[in-house]
């Protein structure tokens, strides 16, 4: 699970890609795996299995992901809070987007 870690506890899956959970996801053809708690949005793809891992942040509701699923695509849109205050501005703008066909 190669992810960026910013000011967090870094609660990673023991063994990462060598763990029993990761191996099971690969064995059963899991397409996408969502995780969190690293305080940085990261999307990676396993080079051998094509399993996609999306890790989100979102402390104090200053960042969140919106997931849209259709018959043919999955779109992940990241939103960041903007405003003059440190938090609770209640104004979120698109920070990034990932579309998977």
C-alpha positions in Angstrom: 0.0 0.0 0.0 2.2 2.8 -1.2 0.4 5.9 0.2 1.4 9.4 1.3 1.2 9.9 5.0 0.7 13.4 6.4 0.5 14.1 10.2 -1.2 10.8 11.0 -0.6 7.6 12.8 0.1 5.7 9.6 -2.1 2.7 10.4 -1.0 0.6 7.5 -2.0 -3.0 6.7 0.7 -5.2 8.2 2.6 -6.7 5.3 1.1 -4.4 2.7 0.9 -6.2 -0.6 2.2 -9.4 0.9 -0.6 -9.6 3.5 -3.3 -12.2 3.5 -6.0 -9.6 2.9 -4.2 -8.2 -0.2 -3.5 -11.7 -1.6 -7.2 -12.6 -1.2 -8.3 -9.4 -3.0 -6.0 -10.2 -5.9 -7.1 -13.9 -5.9 -10.7 -13.0 -6.1 -10.3 -10.2 -8.7 -11.2 -7.2 -6.5 -11.2 -4.1 -8.7 -11.0 -1.4 -6.1 -10.2 -1.1 -2.4 -11.0 2.0 -0.3 -9.1 2.9 2.8 -8.3 6.0 5.0 -6.5 7.5 7.9 -3.4 8.8 6.3 -4.5 12.5 6.0 -3.6 12.5 2.2 -5.6 11.5 -0.8 -3.7 8.8 -2.8 -4.7 6.5 -5.7 -2.4 3.7 -6.7 -2.7 0.6 -8.9 -1.0 -2.7 -8.2 1.2 -3.3 -11.2 0.6 -7.1 -11.3 -3.1 -7.4 -10.5 -4.4 -4.0 -11.5 -6.1 -3.7 -8.1 -6.7 0.0 -7.4 -6.3 1.3 -3.9 -7.9 4.7 -3.0 -7.0 6.2 0.3 -8.8 9.3 1.5 -8.3 11.9 4.2 -10.9 14.1 5.8 -10.3 15.2 9.3 -12.7 17.9 10.6 -14.8 17.4 7.4 -12.3 19.7 5.5 -12.0 17.1 2.7 -14.2 14.3 1.4 -14.6 12.0 -1.6 -17.7 11.6 -3.8 -18.0 8.3 -5.5 -20.3 8.0 -8.6 -20.9 4.6 -10.1 -22.5 3.8 -13.5 -22.7 0.6 -15.5 -19.4 1.5 -17.2 -17.5 3.9 -15.0 -16.5 4.8 -11.5 -15.7 8.5 -10.8 -14.0 9.6 -7.6 -14.1 13.4 -7.0 -12.1 14.9 -4.1 -13.4 18.1 -2.5 -11.4 20.4 -0.2 -12.8 23.0 2.1 -11.9 26.6 1.2 -12.4 29.8 3.1 -10.9 32.3 5.5 -11.3 30.3 8.7 -9.1 27.3 9.6 -12.2 25.1 9.4 -16.0 25.1 9.3 -16.2 27.4 6.2 -18.8 25.1 4.7 -17.5 25.8 1.3 -16.0 22.9 -0.7 -14.4 23.0 -4.1 -13.2 20.2 -6.4 -9.6 19.3 -5.7 -9.2 16.4 -8.0 -10.9 13.7 -10.0 -10.2 10.1 -11.1 -12.4 8.3 -13.6 -12.1 4.6 -14.1 -13.6 3.0 -17.2 
